[in-house]
Amino acid sequence: MNDAGVRAASAAVRALKALARERADEVELFDGFTDAELDAWTVRVPPDVRLVLREIGGLETQEHDYRFGPRGRAVFGEGYWTLGELDFGEGELVVGVGDDGWGPVVGVNASGYDPDVTVEAADFVGWLASLASRLADGVSERPRAEVTATASSSVEVAEGTDSELAALVGRGDPLTDLVDLRALPGYPCAIAWEPYFSTAHNTADTGSSEVQFRFVGDGRALLLRSVVSGDFLGRPVRRHTVPADAGPRAVAGLRELAGRHPGFVELEPGCSDADMDGWAVPVPEDVRAVLREVGAVRVAGLPGLRLLAGTDGPAVDPELHRMLGGDGTYWPLARIDSGRSGALVQIRVDRESGQWGYALSVPTTAKELREYPEVTLVAESLADLLLTYVRLAGRAAERPDFAGRVSRDSRWMLPNTGEPWPRPAPVGEWAGSADPLLAAAAELPDGTHAADLRRVPIPSDLCFYRAAGWPYAARLDRLHFAAGGRVAAAVPARRRAGAGQD
């Protein structure tokens, strides 16, 4: 038992009870809980917190309402308990409820243009003692942070050198940041952080993005996840690093899965260099190394990938072919049919360098793409896409219902399935850019919108028609891809003088 913590808890209770007696019109204390009630909670209540909660179940002042238990409220979850609301319901004050104690106490207000995350105290009893002291001094405002710490990308943490933190985030997520709560310079501590979505640009939908947060590692860290829904992305992300040996690693992983699960993972043999030499696109060595070994991939529940040339590859409508750039600009991998819509999955090919770039998908019909121009970023490369298949299949193989499990993870290959939206910008915004890719895009025809896909999540949905600046009722003439899909642009069809839009 932590005697110092118990003494601090006892002192905080005495101070609050004295305030409630002396200023009954300003401070009201709620009844505490019985030991039977505390024992029934789904979280452990340590001795110092238990001492408080036997006497006080919460308090209300003229400015705030704090509740210390689940009476009439939601149950504990995600490693924290909500103590009260902040800023007229825009934010929450939460406390971690790990096995080693209650703490830290964090104020989270992630709405609007000025998000705020502040770690107010290291533990619940310390926060309560500070609150009692402020109330005694007649101060009702939250404490002002004098020090700052910076949140880190969870992908950066996962790929970093701190093994303890890396274990808390697993593979990491491009839209999730981590706050290391054991490495703060003091309290209260402001967290330098912002969501990945932006409400600064209008879309065709009503924005409803939000931030989800949870404690991990028994209060060691706080995870802040941006759920981008109806808004555009607001800042670049840290993507997972594609390993230098992604191709050989993907081939080995697919072969291992096909050997262990032949009913769910099937591979076809690759082809010779002589065959690849006759294709309509150049095939660089890193791609050849894969295609010599594997010609097609079929994973139950995922779209089949046809990697080689031939009549059994996915058919492409001639007008769609033109809109995608024509011969030598892409390599089709799969056609996905889903109800009335579908997707053509392809690898973009850089004509200048001959390199194979990003894996993208677009609607399968020219009419749909013309009316609703959109592109989905699927992977950074063919090898990256195959590694994703290995990861999904490997995860599904550990559970029952292999095909059903995998198929639930595959909607990201279809356009506009609710993934984050990069903002399509009028290319005129990039005029004079020091970035050669953006500067070149600025030379495209007026009305063209484009997006830089180099630092957006995978998958991402690039919906040109959702941008407020996309010409009303415009129809797409063609898509333009630079550097193997790293910049994607939509060029609208020109209006005829005196004519309406077709």
NUFI-423230 format. One record per residue (C-alpha): x, y, z; residue in three letters. Coordinates in Angstrom, 1 decimal. Example, Ala and Ser with C-alpha at 12.3 -4.5 7.8 and 13.67 -1.06 7.14 Angstrom:
! NUFI-423230
NODE      px      py      pz   aa
NODE    12.3    -4.5     7.8  ALA
NODE    13.7    -1.1     7.1  SER
***
This chain:
! NUFI-423230
NODE      px      py      pz   aa
NODE     0.0     0.0     0.0  MET
NODE     1.3     3.5    -0.9  ASN
NODE     1.0     5.3     2.4  ASP
NODE     1.9     8.7     0.9  ALA
NODE    -0.9     8.3    -1.7  GLY
NODE    -3.4     7.4     1.0  VAL
NODE    -2.4    10.4     3.1  ARG
NODE    -2.7    12.7     0.1  ALA
NODE    -6.1    11.2    -0.7  ALA
NODE    -7.3    11.7     2.9  SER
NODE    -6.1    15.3     2.9  ALA
NODE    -7.9    16.0    -0.4  ALA
NODE   -11.2    14.5     1.0  VAL
NODE   -10.9    16.7     4.1  ARG
NODE   -10.2    19.8     2.1  ALA
NODE   -13.2    19.2    -0.2  LEU
NODE   -15.6    18.5     2.6  LYS
NODE   -14.5    21.7     4.4  ALA
NODE   -15.2    23.6     1.2  LEU
NODE   -18.6    22.0     0.8  ALA
NODE   -19.5    23.1     4.4  ARG
NODE   -18.1    26.6     4.0  GLU
NODE   -19.3    27.3     0.5  ARG
NODE   -22.4    25.2     0.1  ALA
NODE   -23.7    27.4    -2.6  ASP
NODE   -20.5    27.0    -4.7  GLU
NODE   -19.4    23.4    -4.1  VAL
NODE   -21.6    20.3    -3.8  GLU
NODE   -20.2    16.8    -3.1  LEU
NODE   -22.0    13.7    -4.3  PHE
NODE   -22.4    10.6    -2.2  ASP
NODE   -19.6     8.1    -2.3  GLY
NODE   -19.7     4.4    -3.2  PHE
NODE   -19.8     1.3    -1.0  THR
NODE   -17.0    -1.2    -1.1  ASP
NODE   -19.4    -3.7    -2.7  ALA
NODE   -20.0    -1.3    -5.5  GLU
NODE   -16.3    -0.6    -6.0  LEU
NODE   -15.5    -4.3    -6.0  ASP
NODE   -18.1    -4.8    -8.8  ALA
NODE   -16.5    -2.4   -11.2  TRP
NODE   -14.6    -3.8   -14.2  THR
NODE   -11.5    -1.9   -13.2  VAL
NODE    -9.3    -2.2   -10.1  ARG
NODE    -9.8     0.6    -7.6  VAL
NODE    -6.4     1.1    -5.7  PRO
NODE    -6.4     2.1    -2.0  PRO
NODE    -5.8     5.8    -2.4  ASP
NODE    -8.6     6.1    -5.0  VAL
NODE   -10.9     3.8    -2.9  ARG
NODE   -10.4     6.1     0.1  LEU
NODE   -11.7     9.0    -2.0  VAL
NODE   -14.6     7.2    -3.6  LEU
NODE   -16.0     5.9    -0.3  ARG
NODE   -16.5     9.5     0.7  GLU
NODE   -17.0    11.4    -2.5  ILE
NODE   -18.7    10.2    -5.7  GLY
NODE   -18.1    13.5    -7.5  GLY
NODE   -18.5    17.2    -7.2  LEU
NODE   -20.3    20.1    -8.8  GLU
NODE   -19.2    23.7    -8.8  THR
NODE   -20.6    26.7   -10.6  GLN
NODE   -18.4    26.0   -13.6  GLU
NODE   -17.9    22.2   -13.6  HIS
NODE   -19.5    18.8   -12.9  ASP
NODE   -17.2    15.9   -12.2  TYR
NODE   -18.4    12.3   -11.7  ARG
NODE   -16.1     9.7   -10.2  PHE
NODE   -18.0     6.5   -11.0  GLY
NODE   -20.5     4.9   -13.4  PRO
NODE   -23.8     5.7   -11.7  ARG
NODE   -26.2     6.5   -14.5  GLY
NODE   -23.3     6.9   -17.0  ARG
NODE   -21.4     4.8   -19.5  ALA
NODE   -19.2     2.0   -18.1  VAL
NODE   -15.4     2.1   -18.1  PHE
NODE   -13.8     1.4   -21.4  GLY
NODE   -10.7     1.9   -23.6  GLU
NODE    -8.5     2.2   -20.5  GLY
NODE   -10.0     5.4   -19.1  TYR
NODE   -12.9     6.9   -17.3  TRP
NODE   -14.6    10.2   -18.2  THR
NODE   -14.6    12.6   -15.2  LEU
NODE   -16.5    15.4   -16.9  GLY
NODE   -17.1    17.6   -19.9  GLU
NODE   -15.0    20.6   -20.9  LEU
NODE   -15.7    23.7   -22.9  ASP
NODE   -19.5    23.3   -22.9  PHE
NODE   -19.4    19.7   -24.0  GLY
NODE   -16.8    20.2   -26.7  GLU
NODE   -14.1    18.3   -24.8  GLY
NODE   -13.7    15.7   -22.0  GLU
NODE   -11.6    15.3   -18.9  LEU
NODE   -10.6    11.7   -18.6  VAL
NODE    -8.4     9.6   -16.2  VAL
NODE    -6.6     6.4   -17.0  GLY
NODE    -7.8     3.4   -15.0  VAL
NODE    -4.9     0.9   -15.2  GLY
NODE    -4.2    -1.9   -12.8  ASP
NODE    -1.3     0.1   -11.2  ASP
NODE    -3.4     3.1   -10.3  GLY
NODE    -5.7     5.8   -11.7  TRP
NODE    -3.9     8.3   -13.9  GLY
NODE    -2.9    10.4   -15.6  PRO
NODE    -5.7    12.9   -15.9  VAL
NODE    -6.0    14.4   -19.4  VAL
NODE    -8.2    17.1   -20.9  GLY
NODE    -9.0    16.4   -24.5  VAL
NODE   -10.8    18.8   -26.8  ASN
NODE   -10.3    17.8   -30.4  ALA
NODE   -13.0    19.7   -32.1  SER
NODE   -12.9    22.9   -34.1  GLY
NODE    -9.8    24.7   -35.4  TYR
NODE    -7.8    24.8   -32.2  ASP
NODE    -7.6    21.3   -30.7  PRO
NODE    -6.3    21.0   -27.2  ASP
NODE    -4.8    18.0   -25.3  VAL
NODE    -3.4    18.8   -21.8  THR
NODE    -2.1    16.3   -19.3  VAL
NODE    -3.3    18.0   -16.1  GLU
NODE    -1.9    15.6   -13.4  ALA
NODE     0.1    12.4   -13.1  ALA
NODE    -2.7    10.7   -11.1  ASP
NODE    -6.2    11.1    -9.9  PHE
NODE    -5.4    11.9    -6.3  VAL
NODE    -2.9    14.6    -7.3  GLY
NODE    -5.5    16.1    -9.7  TRP
NODE    -8.1    16.1    -6.9  LEU
NODE    -5.7    17.8    -4.5  ALA
NODE    -4.9    20.4    -7.0  SER
NODE    -8.6    21.0    -7.7  LEU
NODE    -9.3    21.4    -4.0  ALA
NODE    -6.5    23.9    -3.7  SER
NODE    -7.7    26.0    -6.6  ARG
NODE   -11.3    26.0    -5.3  LEU
NODE   -10.0    27.1    -1.9  ALA
NODE    -8.3    30.0    -3.7  ASP
NODE   -11.4    30.9    -5.6  GLY
NODE   -10.0    29.7    -9.0  VAL
NODE   -12.4    27.7   -11.1  SER
NODE   -10.5    27.7   -14.4  GLU
NODE    -8.4    24.7   -15.5  ARG
NODE    -4.7    25.0   -14.7  PRO
NODE    -2.7    26.7   -17.4  ARG
NODE     0.0    24.5   -19.0  ALA
NODE     3.5    26.0   -18.7  GLU
NODE     5.4    23.1   -20.4  VAL
NODE     4.8    21.2   -23.7  THR
NODE     5.4    17.7   -25.1  ALA
NODE     5.0    16.6   -28.7  THR
NODE     2.9    13.6   -29.8  ALA
NODE     4.6    11.1   -32.2  SER
NODE     3.3     9.2   -35.1  SER
NODE     2.4     5.7   -34.0  SER
NODE     4.0     4.3   -37.2  VAL
NODE     7.2     6.1   -36.3  GLU
NODE     6.9     4.6   -32.8  VAL
NODE     6.3     1.1   -34.2  ALA
NODE     9.4     1.4   -36.5  GLU
NODE    11.5     3.1   -33.8  GLY
NODE    14.0     1.9   -31.2  THR
NODE    11.8     2.1   -28.0  ASP
NODE    10.6    -1.6   -27.8  SER
NODE     8.2    -0.9   -24.9  GLU
NODE     6.3     1.8   -26.7  LEU
NODE     6.5    -0.2   -30.0  ALA
NODE     4.7    -3.1   -28.3  ALA
NODE     1.9    -0.8   -27.4  LEU
NODE     1.1     0.3   -30.9  VAL
NODE     1.7    -2.9   -32.8  GLY
NODE     2.2    -2.1   -36.5  ARG
NODE     1.0     1.5   -35.9  GLY
NODE    -1.6     3.4   -37.9  ASP
NODE    -0.9     6.5   -40.2  PRO
NODE    -3.8     8.4   -38.6  LEU
NODE    -2.9     7.7   -35.0  THR
NODE    -0.5     9.6   -32.8  ASP
NODE     1.0     8.5   -29.5  LEU
NODE     1.7    10.6   -26.4  VAL
NODE     4.3     9.2   -24.1  ASP
NODE     2.8     9.9   -20.6  LEU
NODE     5.9     8.8   -18.7  ARG
NODE     8.2    11.3   -20.4  ALA
NODE     6.5    14.6   -19.7  LEU
NODE     8.5    17.6   -18.5  PRO
NODE     6.0    18.6   -15.8  GLY
NODE     2.3    19.1   -15.1  TYR
NODE     0.1    20.5   -16.4  PRO
NODE     1.6    19.7   -19.8  CYS
NODE     0.2    20.8   -23.1  ALA
NODE     0.5    18.3   -26.0  ILE
NODE     1.7    19.7   -29.3  ALA
NODE    -0.8    17.8   -31.6  TRP
NODE    -3.5    18.3   -34.2  GLU
NODE    -5.9    15.9   -35.9  PRO
NODE    -5.2    14.7   -39.4  TYR
NODE    -8.5    16.0   -40.8  PHE
NODE    -9.3    19.6   -41.8  SER
NODE   -12.6    21.4   -41.6  THR
NODE   -11.0    24.4   -43.4  ALA
NODE   -12.1    23.2   -46.9  HIS
NODE   -15.7    22.5   -47.9  ASN
NODE   -16.6    19.1   -49.4  THR
NODE   -19.7    17.8   -51.1  ALA
NODE   -20.5    16.0   -47.9  ASP
NODE   -21.2    17.3   -44.4  THR
NODE   -18.0    16.7   -42.3  GLY
NODE   -18.4    14.5   -39.3  SER
NODE   -14.8    13.7   -38.5  SER
NODE   -13.8    12.9   -34.9  GLU
NODE   -10.9    12.0   -32.7  VAL
NODE   -10.9     8.7   -30.7  GLN
NODE    -8.6     8.3   -27.8  PHE
NODE    -7.6     5.5   -25.5  ARG
NODE    -4.9     4.7   -22.9  PHE
NODE    -2.6     1.8   -23.4  VAL
NODE     0.1     0.2   -21.4  GLY
NODE    -1.7     0.7   -18.0  ASP
NODE    -1.5     4.5   -18.5  GLY
NODE     1.9     4.5   -20.1  ARG
NODE     0.7     6.2   -23.3  ALA
NODE    -2.3     7.9   -24.8  LEU
NODE    -3.4     7.1   -28.4  LEU
NODE    -5.1     9.8   -30.5  LEU
NODE    -6.8     8.5   -33.7  ARG
NODE    -8.3    10.7   -36.3  SER
NODE   -11.4     9.3   -37.9  VAL
NODE   -11.7    11.2   -41.2  VAL
NODE   -15.3    11.2   -42.3  SER
NODE   -16.7    13.9   -44.6  GLY
NODE   -13.6    16.2   -44.3  ASP
NODE   -10.4    16.3   -46.2  PHE
NODE    -7.0    15.3   -44.8  LEU
NODE    -5.4    18.3   -43.2  GLY
NODE    -1.7    17.3   -42.9  ARG
NODE     0.7    14.7   -44.2  PRO
NODE     1.0    11.3   -42.5  VAL
NODE     3.9     8.9   -41.7  ARG
NODE     3.3     5.9   -43.8  ARG
NODE     4.6     2.4   -43.1  HIS
NODE     8.0     1.9   -44.6  THR
NODE     8.1    -0.5   -47.5  VAL
NODE    11.1    -2.8   -46.9  PRO
NODE    13.9    -2.7   -49.5  ALA
NODE    13.4    -6.5   -50.0  ASP
NODE     9.6    -6.2   -50.4  ALA
NODE     9.5    -8.3   -53.6  GLY
NODE    11.4   -11.3   -52.4  PRO
NODE     9.7   -11.1   -49.0  ARG
NODE     6.3   -11.1   -50.6  ALA
NODE     7.1   -14.1   -52.8  VAL
NODE     8.4   -16.0   -49.8  ALA
NODE     5.3   -15.1   -47.8  GLY
NODE     2.9   -16.1   -50.5  LEU
NODE     4.6   -19.4   -51.1  ARG
NODE     4.6   -20.2   -47.4  GLU
NODE     0.9   -19.5   -47.1  LEU
NODE     0.1   -21.5   -50.2  ALA
NODE     2.0   -24.4   -48.8  GLY
NODE     0.1   -24.3   -45.4  ARG
NODE    -3.3   -23.3   -46.7  HIS
NODE    -3.6   -24.7   -50.3  PRO
NODE    -7.4   -24.3   -50.2  GLY
NODE    -7.2   -20.6   -49.5  PHE
NODE    -4.1   -19.4   -51.2  VAL
NODE    -3.1   -20.4   -54.7  GLU
NODE    -0.3   -19.2   -56.9  LEU
NODE     0.4   -19.6   -60.6  GLU
NODE     4.0   -19.7   -62.0  PRO
NODE     5.7   -16.7   -63.4  GLY
NODE     7.1   -16.1   -66.8  CYS
NODE    10.5   -15.7   -68.5  SER
NODE    12.4   -12.5   -69.2  ASP
NODE    11.9   -13.2   -72.9  ALA
NODE     8.1   -13.0   -72.3  ASP
NODE     8.3    -9.8   -70.4  MET
NODE    10.5    -8.3   -73.1  ASP
NODE     7.5    -8.4   -75.5  GLY
NODE     5.1    -6.6   -73.2  TRP
NODE     3.6    -3.1   -74.0  ALA
NODE     5.3    -1.6   -70.9  VAL
NODE     8.9    -1.8   -69.8  PRO
NODE     9.5    -4.2   -66.8  VAL
NODE    12.2    -3.1   -64.4  PRO
NODE    14.4    -5.6   -62.6  GLU
NODE    12.6    -5.3   -59.2  ASP
NODE     9.3    -6.2   -60.9  VAL
NODE    10.9    -8.9   -63.0  ARG
NODE    12.2   -10.6   -59.8  ALA
NODE     8.6   -11.0   -58.7  VAL
NODE     7.1   -12.0   -62.0  LEU
NODE     9.6   -14.7   -62.7  ARG
NODE     8.3   -16.4   -59.6  GLU
NODE     4.6   -15.6   -59.4  VAL
NODE     2.1   -15.0   -62.3  GLY
NODE    -1.2   -14.8   -60.4  ALA
NODE    -2.3   -14.7   -56.8  VAL
NODE    -5.7   -16.0   -55.6  ARG
NODE    -6.5   -15.6   -51.9  VAL
NODE   -10.0   -16.7   -50.8  ALA
NODE   -12.0   -13.5   -50.0  GLY
NODE    -9.7   -11.1   -51.9  LEU
NODE    -9.7   -10.1   -55.5  PRO
NODE    -7.6   -12.3   -57.7  GLY
NODE    -4.5   -10.6   -59.1  LEU
NODE    -3.4   -11.5   -62.6  ARG
NODE     0.2   -10.2   -62.8  LEU
NODE     1.2   -11.3   -66.4  LEU
NODE     0.1   -10.3   -69.8  ALA
NODE    -2.5   -12.5   -71.6  GLY
NODE    -6.0   -12.7   -72.8  THR
NODE    -7.2   -13.8   -69.3  ASP
NODE    -6.2   -10.5   -67.8  GLY
NODE    -8.7    -7.9   -66.8  PRO
NODE   -10.4    -6.3   -69.8  ALA
NODE   -10.4    -2.5   -70.1  VAL
NODE   -13.0    -0.5   -71.9  ASP
NODE   -11.3     1.5   -74.8  PRO
NODE   -12.6     4.9   -73.6  GLU
NODE   -11.6     4.1   -70.1  LEU
NODE    -8.2     3.1   -71.4  HIS
NODE    -7.9     6.5   -73.1  ARG
NODE    -8.9     8.3   -69.9  MET
NODE    -6.3     6.4   -67.9  LEU
NODE    -3.5     7.6   -70.3  GLY
NODE    -3.4     4.9   -72.9  GLY
NODE    -0.7     2.3   -73.8  ASP
NODE     2.4     2.2   -71.6  GLY
NODE     1.0     4.2   -68.7  THR
NODE    -0.4     1.4   -66.5  TYR
NODE    -0.6    -2.3   -65.9  TRP
NODE    -4.0    -3.8   -65.0  PRO
NODE    -4.0    -6.3   -62.2  LEU
NODE    -7.6    -7.0   -61.3  ALA
NODE   -11.2    -6.2   -62.1  ARG
NODE   -13.5    -6.1   -59.0  ILE
NODE   -17.2    -6.3   -59.4  ASP
NODE   -19.3    -5.2   -56.5  SER
NODE   -23.0    -4.8   -57.1  GLY
NODE   -23.6    -2.1   -59.7  ARG
NODE   -20.1    -0.7   -59.3  SER
NODE   -16.6    -2.0   -59.6  GLY
NODE   -13.0    -1.2   -59.7  ALA
NODE   -10.0    -1.7   -62.0  LEU
NODE    -6.9    -2.2   -60.0  VAL
NODE    -3.7    -1.2   -61.8  GLN
NODE     0.0    -0.3   -61.3  ILE
NODE     0.9     3.1   -62.7  ARG
NODE     3.9     3.1   -65.0  VAL
NODE     6.2     6.1   -65.3  ASP
NODE     6.8     6.6   -69.0  ARG
NODE     9.9     8.6   -68.5  GLU
NODE    11.8     6.3   -66.2  SER
NODE    10.0     3.0   -67.0  GLY
NODE     9.5     2.4   -63.3  GLN
NODE     6.4     0.8   -61.9  TRP
NODE     4.8     3.0   -59.3  GLY
NODE     1.7     3.1   -57.1  TYR
NODE    -1.1     0.6   -57.2  ALA
NODE    -4.4     2.5   -57.8  LEU
NODE    -8.0     1.6   -58.5  SER
NODE   -10.6     3.5   -60.5  VAL
NODE   -14.3     2.8   -61.5  PRO
NODE   -14.5     0.2   -64.2  THR
NODE   -16.7     2.1   -66.7  THR
NODE   -15.8     5.3   -68.6  ALA
NODE   -19.3     6.7   -67.9  LYS
NODE   -18.9     6.4   -64.1  GLU
NODE   -15.4     7.8   -64.1  LEU
NODE   -16.4    10.7   -66.4  ARG
NODE   -19.3    11.7   -64.1  GLU
NODE   -17.7    10.9   -60.7  TYR
NODE   -13.9    11.1   -61.2  PRO
NODE   -12.1     9.3   -58.3  GLU
NODE    -9.0     7.3   -57.6  VAL
NODE    -8.1     5.1   -54.7  THR
NODE    -4.5     4.7   -53.6  LEU
NODE    -4.1     1.0   -52.8  VAL
NODE    -0.4     0.4   -52.3  ALA
NODE     3.0     2.1   -53.0  GLU
NODE     4.1    -0.7   -55.4  SER
NODE     3.2    -4.1   -56.7  LEU
NODE     5.5    -5.6   -54.0  ALA
NODE     3.7    -3.6   -51.3  ASP
NODE     0.3    -4.8   -52.5  LEU
NODE     1.5    -8.4   -52.4  LEU
NODE     2.9    -7.9   -48.9  LEU
NODE    -0.6    -6.6   -47.9  THR
NODE    -2.1    -9.8   -49.3  TYR
NODE     0.4   -11.8   -47.2  VAL
NODE    -0.4    -9.8   -44.1  ARG
NODE    -4.2   -10.1   -44.5  LEU
NODE    -4.1   -13.8   -45.4  ALA
NODE    -1.7   -14.6   -42.5  GLY
NODE    -4.0   -12.9   -40.1  ARG
NODE    -7.1   -14.6   -41.4  ALA
NODE    -5.4   -18.0   -41.3  ALA
NODE    -5.1   -17.7   -37.5  GLU
NODE    -8.9   -17.5   -37.1  ARG
NODE   -12.0   -19.5   -38.3  PRO
NODE   -13.9   -18.3   -41.4  ASP
NODE   -10.8   -17.5   -43.5  PHE
NODE   -12.6   -16.2   -46.6  ALA
NODE   -15.1   -14.2   -44.6  GLY
NODE   -12.5   -12.6   -42.5  ARG
NODE   -10.3   -11.6   -45.5  VAL
NODE   -13.2   -10.2   -47.5  SER
NODE   -14.2    -7.9   -44.6  ARG
NODE   -10.7    -6.4   -44.9  ASP
NODE   -10.8    -5.9   -48.7  SER
NODE   -13.2    -3.0   -49.3  ARG
NODE   -10.3    -0.6   -49.4  TRP
NODE    -9.7    -1.7   -53.0  MET
NODE   -13.0    -0.2   -54.2  LEU
NODE   -13.2     3.6   -54.9  PRO
NODE   -14.9     5.8   -52.3  ASN
NODE   -15.4     3.3   -49.5  THR
NODE   -15.1     5.8   -46.7  GLY
NODE   -11.3     6.0   -46.5  GLU
NODE    -9.6     9.3   -45.8  PRO
NODE    -9.8    12.0   -48.6  TRP
NODE    -6.8    13.9   -49.8  PRO
NODE    -7.9    17.4   -50.8  ARG
NODE    -8.0    17.9   -54.6  PRO
NODE    -6.5    21.4   -55.1  ALA
NODE    -6.8    23.5   -58.2  PRO
NODE    -3.4    23.1   -59.9  VAL
NODE    -3.0    26.9   -60.0  GLY
NODE    -2.2    26.7   -56.3  GLU
NODE     1.1    25.0   -57.1  TRP
NODE     2.3    27.6   -59.6  ALA
NODE     5.9    28.5   -58.7  GLY
NODE     6.3    25.5   -56.4  SER
NODE     9.9    24.4   -55.6  ALA
NODE     8.7    20.8   -55.9  ASP
NODE     9.2    19.8   -59.6  PRO
NODE     6.2    17.4   -59.6  LEU
NODE     3.8    20.1   -58.3  LEU
NODE     5.2    22.8   -60.5  ALA
NODE     4.7    20.5   -63.6  ALA
NODE     1.2    19.8   -62.5  ALA
NODE     0.5    23.5   -62.4  ALA
NODE     0.9    23.6   -66.2  GLU
NODE    -2.1    21.3   -66.8  LEU
NODE    -5.2    23.0   -68.3  PRO
NODE    -7.4    25.4   -66.3  ASP
NODE    -9.9    23.7   -64.1  GLY
NODE    -7.7    20.7   -63.4  THR
NODE    -7.6    19.5   -59.8  HIS
NODE    -4.8    17.4   -58.4  ALA
NODE    -3.5    15.8   -55.2  ALA
NODE    -0.1    14.9   -54.0  ASP
NODE    -0.3    11.2   -52.9  LEU
NODE     3.2    10.9   -51.5  ARG
NODE     2.3    11.5   -47.9  ARG
NODE    -1.3    10.4   -47.5  VAL
NODE    -2.6     7.2   -45.8  PRO
NODE    -2.9     3.9   -47.6  ILE
NODE    -5.7     3.4   -48.6  PRO
NODE    -7.0     6.9   -49.5  SER
NODE    -9.9     7.9   -51.6  ASP
NODE    -9.2    10.8   -54.0  LEU
NODE   -12.7    12.1   -54.9  CYS
NODE   -12.2    15.0   -57.3  PHE
NODE   -15.9    15.7   -57.5  TYR
NODE   -16.2    16.3   -53.8  ARG
NODE   -14.0    19.4   -53.9  ALA
NODE   -16.0    22.6   -53.7  ALA
NODE   -13.9    24.1   -56.5  GLY
NODE   -14.5    21.2   -59.0  TRP
NODE   -16.5    22.8   -61.8  PRO
NODE   -20.2    22.3   -61.3  TYR
NODE   -21.6    19.4   -63.4  ALA
NODE   -18.1    19.0   -65.0  ALA
NODE   -17.3    15.9   -66.8  ARG
NODE   -13.8    14.3   -66.8  LEU
NODE   -11.8    14.3   -69.9  ASP
NODE    -8.8    12.3   -68.6  ARG
NODE    -6.8    11.5   -65.5  LEU
NODE    -3.1    12.4   -65.4  HIS
NODE    -0.6    10.7   -63.2  PHE
NODE     3.0    11.9   -62.6  ALA
NODE     5.9     9.9   -61.4  ALA
NODE     4.0     6.6   -61.4  GLY
NODE     0.9     7.9   -59.6  GLY
NODE     2.6    10.0   -56.9  ARG
NODE     0.6    13.0   -58.2  VAL
NODE    -2.9    12.4   -59.5  ALA
NODE    -4.8    15.0   -61.5  ALA
NODE    -8.3    15.2   -63.1  ALA
NODE    -8.6    17.2   -66.3  VAL
NODE   -12.2    18.3   -66.9  PRO
NODE   -13.7    18.3   -70.4  ALA
NODE   -13.8    21.7   -72.0  ARG
NODE   -17.2    23.3   -72.4  ARG
NODE   -18.2    24.2   -75.9  ARG
NODE   -19.0    27.9   -76.3  ALA
NODE   -22.7    28.5   -75.8  GLY
NODE   -23.3    24.9   -75.0  ALA
NODE   -24.2    23.2   -71.7  GLY
NODE   -22.2    20.5   -70.1  GLN
NODE   -22.7    17.0   -71.5  ASP
***
